[in-house]
Amino acid sequence: MESIIQLSCRDCAERPDRAFCDLPTSSLEVLDNIKSIVSYPRGDVLFRQGQPSRHVYILCEGRARLFVSSETGRRMALRTADAGEMLGQSACLAGGLHEVSAELLEDSKVAVVKRKDLMGFLRENRDVCLHVVRMLSQDLHGAYERVRSLGLARHRRTHVASVH
């Protein structure tokens, strides 16, 4: 069962070590006003692949597994997200469907921000907008690296098999 609590991002002791949380104080004050902090138990799914995106999620405490599913229900884990990471931003910003699912690996506290509030926040806070663009770019770069390593690993196995 999820419960809503109110915590201020400004008071978080972990803030300087986290990618999205280390924003200027003025930006954090605005973020505090547009977010809700929700406690979720381990195993809850924040969002599912193929569902419309209406929120972004910032892991305040906890970790999440990002995965894709086949039509038959097979899962493939993509990566683990740690505290301080924003999840669901690409689908939310595009106004589309989630490309992946996010399942919590432990009891977690998650800041939830509605899409319309996020869009206004980004319009009014250029530095935050650039920060989100940088995060999306890093996500894309990481995806390219994973695809490259998968493709090269498969190529190596095929090449080694054909040599023997």
N, C-alpha and C positions, 0 to 999 in steps of 0.2 A: 504494500500500500504506500503510495507516495504522499508526502506531506510538504506543504509550502512553508518556508521559513524566510526570514529577511536578514541578510548579511550584507555588509558594505564591502565593496571591492577595495575601498581605500584602506580598510583596516586589516586586510589579509596579510599575514606574515610571509606567505609564499609568493606574493605578488612580483617581486623583482626577478624571480627565477622562472617566470612563466611567459610564454610567447605572447599571448593576447592580453594578459593582465597588467603588463608593465606599460600602461598608458599614462599620459599626463593626468594629474589630479582632477582638473576641470572635466576631462573626458570621462573619468571614472565616476564623477558625480552624476553626469547625465546618464551613464550606463546604469547606475544604481536606481535611477528613476524609471527606467524602461524594462528592467529585468525582474523576473521572479526566480527565487532560488527554490528548487524542489529537491527533496530527498527521495532517492529511488533505491530499492533493494537490488542486490546482486541478481543478475539474470534478466532484469527488465530490458525491454528493447525501446530505445529512444525514438527511433524511426525505422521504417522498413523500406527496402528497395521497392520502387514503383509507386509509393504513396506520394501524394502531393506534399510539397514542402511549405509549411506555414510559419516555421520558427527556425532559429539557429540555437545551438546548444553549446554552452561553454562549460567544460568539466572543471568544477571548482575543487572537488575531491573525488578520487577514484580513477578508474581506467575503463576503457571501452574497446571492444573488438569490432573492427569494421570488416564486413564480409559481404560477398555477393552470393546469391542463391540461383540455382537452376530451376527450371519449371518443375522438375521432379523433386525438388527440395534439397538437393545436394548443396553444401556450403563450401565456399573457399574463402579462408581468412586472407584479408589483404594486409592489415597491419593493426597494431595496438595503439590507441590514442591515450595519452597521459593527461594528468591534471594540468589545466591551463590552456588546453587546446580547444579551438572552436570546431564544432562538427556541424555538418549539414549546410555550410555556407554556400557552396557552389550551386546546389539545387535551389536554395532559398533566394539567392541573388538573381538567378535566372528565372525564378518564378515557375520552376518545373517540378519534375518528379525526382525523388531521391534515387541516386544511382547505386547506392549501397544501403546496407542495414547497419545499425550500431547497437550492440548488446553490451550492457554493463558487466564487467568482470568482478566487481566488488560493490558493496554498498557505496553510494555516490551522492554527492551534492552537485547539482547542475543548475547553472543560470540559463533560463529560457527567455529568449527575446523574440517577440512577434516580428514577422517580416516587415510590416509597415513601419514599426518603430525602428527597426534596424536601418531601413532605407532612409528614413529621416535623419537618424543619427549619423549615417555616413555622409549624407548631403551637407550636414552642418559641421562636420569634423573632418576636414581634409586629411589631417595626419592619420586619423584612424582609418579612413578610406584607403590611404596608401599602405597602411599596415596590413589591412585585409588583402589587398592586391598582392603584397609580398608573400603573405601566407598561402594564397591560392597558387602563386607561382612556384613556391616550394613544394606544395602538394603535387603539382603537375610534374615538376622535375623528379620527385620521388617516384611517381607512377612510371615515368619514362625509364628510370633506372631499374625498377622491378621488371618491367616488360623486357628490357634489354637483357637482364641477367637470366630471365626465364628462356628467352629465345636463344641466347648464346649457350645456355646449359643444354638445351635440347639439341642444338646444332653440334655441340661437342660430343654428345652421346651418339648421335647419328654418324658423325665423322669417325669416332673411335670404333664403332661397330663395323663400318665399311672398310677400315684399315685392317682389321683382324681377319 
